[in-house]
């Protein structure tokens, strides 16, 4: 008997944090006949990162889902050079840059790369933080931070709230599509329909609690 092995390929669509991808994962992660193929970078703390790094169970839409599917990862599709590639890029300059600013990447990786550039190539490196302004004086060969904008917590929280609301709107839109597909399934058991109804009622209560304060 031939075994059908379903393969789902996921690029970095929100690192599996938003959109229909979460529904696909919910319906396939538990299935040992499925293969989940990641073909892009997954940031730490995201659902995609947890799955790629061997999580046995993950939470999706409040449900705990067992990771029984085969998990594969093709890192080469990521659009960023690795440390070796970046070092080779710097080495390739006939006239080397006098200073390098690292403005992208995880903090730990930036620190390691900065130290390697300074030690192996002898070029100074700056890792600027949010809101910092630097003045480059080529005549005196000096680089000086001249201004820094401090983040205000209130503004950050307001932005986060708006982003979370937009994310929830997308999730509810996707949930609507998949719930309708489920309830139209004639093979769905009565207990499954009851479970879906209870979850929607629970979600309704939570939304009303937020609205009513």
N, C-alpha and C positions, 0 to 999 in steps of 0.2 A: 504494500500500500504506500503510495507516494505522499510524503508529508509536505503540506503547503506552508512555507515559512514567509510570513508577512514582514516586509521591510519598510519602515517609516524613516524618512530622511528629514532632519531638522537643521536648518541653518540658525543663525543667531537672531531670531525674531524675538527681541526682548529677552533673550536668554531663557526662553520658555516661561517668562513671567506674565505674559499677557496674550490675549487673543485665542483663536481656535486651537492653537497648538496644545493648550492645557487640556482641552476636551479630548484631543487625539491621544494624548498621554494617558489620561484617565481611563480611556477605553482599551488601551493596548499594553500599558506597562505591566499589568498583572499576568499577561498571557505569555507563557514560555515559548510559544510558537512565533512570537513577534521579535523583530530586531529593530532597535531604535538606533539610528545612525546620525550622530552629530557631526556636522561638517564646518563648524565655526567656533570661535573663541567663546567660552562661557565664563562670565565674571564670578568671582567668589561671592557667596551669599545668595546666588540665584538658584532657581529650581534646576536649570540645566546643569549648573556646576555640581550640585549635590548628586544628581543622577550619574554624571560622567565619573565622579570620584567615588562611586561605589556604595551609595546609600541603599540600604535594603528596603526601606520604607520612606515614602514621601507623602506630604499632605497636599491634596489638590481639591479646591473648593470645600475645604473642611473635612474631607474624607481621607483616611489613611489608606494609601495604595501600596501594595507590595510590589517591589521591583523584581519581577520574575523574567522579564524580557531580556534578551541578549543586548548588551549595550556596546556599541562601537563608536569610535571617535577618529575622524580624519582631521588632524590639526593643520595639515598643509593648505587647506582652503582659507585659512585666516589671512587677512590682507596685510599683516604686520610682519616685518622682519624680526628674526630672533636676535639674541645678543651677538652671535657670530656674524650675522649679516650686517648689523649696524656697525660693528667694529671694522669689518672689511670696507664698508662704505666710507668711514672716516679715513682709513688707511689709503684709500684710492685717491684722495686729494693730493695733487702735486704741491700746492700751497695750502698747508693745513689751516683750519680755522683757529683763531686765537682763543675763542671761548665757545662753549656749547651750553645751550639751555635745553633741559629735558622737560617737556611739557605734556608727555603722554605716557601712560602705563601705570601699573600698580606700584605703590610706594616702595615696597621691598625690592622689586625688580629695578626700579629707577636708582635706588641707592647702590645696588650691586654694580649696575652698568656705569654709574658715575665714578665709582671707585676704580673700576677697570680702565676707564678712559684716562683718568688722571694718572694712574700708576703705569700703564703700558704705553700710553701715547704722550703723556705729559701736557695735556690740554686741560685747562680749568673748566669745571662744570658747575652750573647753577640749576637747582630744581626749584623754580618759582612756585609760590603758593597762591591761592586765589586772591585776586585784587592787588597784587604787587606790580609796581611799575619800576622799570630799570632804565638807567641812563648809561649809555655806552660812550665813553670818551676815548676815541681812537688815538688822539694825539698823545694823551697821557697814559694810554693803555690801561684804563680803569673802568670797572663796571660797578655801579652803585645803585642800590635800591633807593628810589626817591619818594615813593608813595605806596601806601597800602590801604586798601579798603577793608574795613572790618565787617564781617557778616553780622547782620542783625537777626537775632533768633526769631523775632516775630515775623519778619519777612520770609525767612526760611520756612517756618512752620506754615505760613499762608500758602506759599508756593507748593509745599508738600501736600497740603490739604486739597488744593485744586488738582494736582497731578493724580492724587489717589481717587478723587471723584471721577476724573476722566477715565481712569483705569477701571473703576467699578462700572461705569456706563458701558464700556466695551465688554466687560465680563458678563453683565446682565444681558446684553444684546446677544452674545454668543450662547449664553445659557438658554435663552428663549428658543433659539434655533434647535439646540440639541434636545431640550426637554420635549418640544413638539414632535421631534423625530422619534423619541422614545415612546411617548404615549400613543403614537400612531402605529407602533409595532404590535401586531396582533399576537405575537408570541410572548409578549411581556406578561409576567405573572402578576396576580392581584397584589401580592405583598410588595412587589417592586413599585407598582403604581401608588400604593399606600405610602411607601417610603419617600417617593418623590414628592408627594403631596405634603407630607410632614416637613420635609426640608424647605419647601417653598413657604409654608406657613411660618416656620422658624425664621426664615430670611425676612419675611414680611414684618414680623414682630421687631426684629433688630432694626430695620429701617425706620419703623414708626417710633421706636425708642430714641433714635438719633434726631428725628424731626421734632418730636415733642420735648426734647431736651432732657 
